[in-house]
């Protein structure tokens, strides 16, 4: 089991060299095809009291600037990756999140860095990672800041007996099989026999796949930060978790634990839905 097609998300703004090198490292490990993808959209006209703020000429300039930037990213991607792994490039002017979700159909795994700088939170220039995770139908690995090589010596599995957590464990199996230490934890201040039975079952399932894991319950309220704190304490290289959220008027609302993980740029976060 492995990842044979990895889509590497490159936001149009910010420094992309670290995540390209990270993607190359993964592609080499799994003998995978690495698909570089970048997209951004022209900001729509804004009607203000004095009239339209962005007219057609301004929008054309935006489009040309986006096209030039995407070409620069293609050159950087091919320069860093083309000589070492099998690659493909996809760049387009359009809604970045929607295009990335559409491209997920050719992926076993999506790799992305957190949006940074001016693009962060700009729906026209950066990926809505929450939306991507919940709609792509593929696992998403969100890299830690500026990490160039993938390390998975220590992996932490945030476990709940849910469809999302089961999916995440299955999807992350190639990484878990690489790890020397795997801890499966549940945050529960009122753990029952059923809680421990669930943990025992997932540890047994992992052992069927050659993964030695230890189970632990942390008797605390799940305030969203505990998982990240445990990961920091064990110096985890990777956190595996189900992604929990729901749609409401086209906004994606995450639970506390998922939101905290997405906001922790010091961790490699593997999320499935």
N, C-alpha and C positions, 0 to 999 in steps of 0.2 A: 504494500500500500504506500502510495506517495502522491505528490503533487506533480503533475506533468504539464500543467498549463497555469502559469502565474501571471495575473494582471497586476501591473505596477502603476499605481495612481500617482501622477505628478501634477500637483496643483501649479497653476501658471505663475504664481508669485512665490517668492522665497527661494531658499537654497535647496536644490534637488540632488546634488551629488551624493550626499550620504545615503539617501533612500535608494538611489540607483545602485550604489555599491552593495547595499543590503540585499536588494532584489537579485543582483548577480550572484551573490554568495548563496542565496537560497536556490536559485536555478542550477547552479553547479552541484549543490548537494543532492538534488533530486533529479538531475539530468532533465530539467524541465525547459519548456519554451517560455521565454520572458516577453510579455506583451506590454510595451510602454504605452501609456494612455494619458493624454492631456487635453483638456477642453475648457473653454470659457465662453461666456456669452456677452453680447453687447447690452449695456444697460438700456432699458426702454426709455422713451421720452418721458419727461416729468412735466406735467402741466402745473404751472404756478400762476399766481395772480396776474403777473405781467405777460403770460403766454407760455409757450413751450420752451423749457430750459435747454433741451438737447434737440437740435434740428438734424435733418438728414445728413448734412456734411459732417457734423460732429460724430454721428453714429458710424459713418463710413470710416472716419479716422480711427475710431475705437476698433472696428473690425480689422483694419489693416494692422493695427498695433498687436491685436491678439494673434493674427496669422503670423506676424514676424516672430512673436515670442514663442509660439508653438513650433515654428521652424528651428529656432534656437534650441529649444528643449529636445527636439528630434536629434539634432546634431550632437548635443551633450549626451543623450541617451545612447546613441549609436557609438559615440566615441568611447564611452566607458564600458559598454556591454557588448558591442557588436563583435569584437574579436574573441570573446571568451565563451559566449553561450548563444544558443539559437534564439533570435529575437524577431520581433514584429513591432511596428510602430503604428499607432492610431492617434490622430489628432484632429480636432474638429472645432468649429465655432458653434456653440449650442449650450444648452443648460448642462453644466458639468455633472451634477448629480444624476440626472436622467440618463445621460450618455454612459456614465459609468455603470449604472444599474443594467442598462441594455447590454453592455459588453460583458457582464458577468456570465452570460450564457456560454462563453468560451473559456471560462476559468474554473480551475479546481480551488483556487485560493486568490483572494484579493489582498494586496499589500499596499498600505498607505501610511504616510506620516500625518501627524495632526496638522491642520492648516495653521499657518503662521503669518505674522506681520499684517499688512493691510488687507490681505485676502480673507483673513479669519472672519467667519460669519457673513461674508459677502456671497450671497447665493449665486451671483453671476460669475464669480471668479474662484470659488472654492467648493469642495465637496461637503455636503451635509453628511457627515460620517454616520450619524444616527439613522438617517433615512437610508443610506447605503446598506447598513447592516440589516435593517428590518425588511428591506425590499429586494435585495440582490439574490437571495436564495443561495448564497455562497458564504463560507466563513471569511471573516475579515481580520487580518493581522495589522494592528495599528502599532507602528514602531515607536520606540522611545526616541527622544530627541537626539538627532545627529548620530545615531548608531549606524555604523557601516558594515558590521558583520553580525550574523545571527549566532547567538549562544543560547543553548537550552540545557545547561547542566542541571539547573534547579527549576522545576516547574510546579506551580501552585494551581490546583483545580478548585474553583469555587463551586461547591456542589449543593444543589437542591434537587429533590426528586421531581423534576419537571421535564417536559419535552425539550425545552431550550438547553438545559444543562446536559441532557443525554446526547443531544445533537452536537454540542460543543465537544464533549469527550470523544465522540466518534470522529468528528472532523479533525480534531487536533492529534489523533493517534500517531501520525508520523513524527510529530515533535515530541510527544510523550515517550515514544520508543527511543528517542535520542537521549533523553534526560537520564542523568545518574541518580537524581533524587526527585521523587514526585510525592507531593503531599496533597491529599484530598480533604478539604475542610468544609465544615458547615458552621455558619454563625447562627446560634440558637440559644437563647437564655432559658429555654424550657424544653430541652431535648428529651425525647421519649425513646422507648425501645424501637419504635418504627424509624426514628431518625438514625439510630445506630445500624439497624438492619439495612437501611438504604445505603449507608456508607460502606458497610461490609460487602454489599452486592456489587457496588461500582469498583471497589478494590479487587474483588474476585474477577470481574469482567476485564479489568486492566491486566491482571495476571495472565489471562488467556492469551493476551497479545504480547506477552513478554515484558510487561511493565510492572516493576515492583513499586508499590505505593503504600503509604501510611495514611491512615484516616484519623482525623481529629475533629472534635467539636469545641468551638470557642463559645463559652456561656455568656454571650453578650448580646445586647440588642443590635440588630443590623441597621446601623445608622448610615451605611453607605461608605464609611471610611475604613471599617475594620479590615476588609479584604486587602486594601492597599497597605495598611499598616503591617499586617502579617507578611505580605509579600516583601515589604522593605526589611522586616526583621530577619527573614530567612535568606535575604539577598537573592530573591527569585529572579531568574532571567526571563520568565514567561508566566503570565497569568491567563488561565483558560476559564472562560465563563460563558454561560448563556446570556443573551441580551434580552432584557425584558422591557417592553414598552407597548404603547398603543397609539393609534392615530386619533386626533381630535381636530377637526377643521383644518386638516392638512399639516398640522404640527405634530412632530413626534415627541412624545413625552416619555422619558425613561424613569425607571425606578432609581432609588438613591444609590444602590450598589453599582449599577451599570453606569450611571452618570459620573460617579466618583472615579471609576476606572478610566472612562474616556477623558476625564480631565487630568489624569495623572500621567504627564508626558515622560516621567522617569521610568516607566515600565513598558515592556512589550506586552500588548494586550490582544489576546485571541478571542474573538467573540462570534458566536453563532446564534441564529434565531430559528 
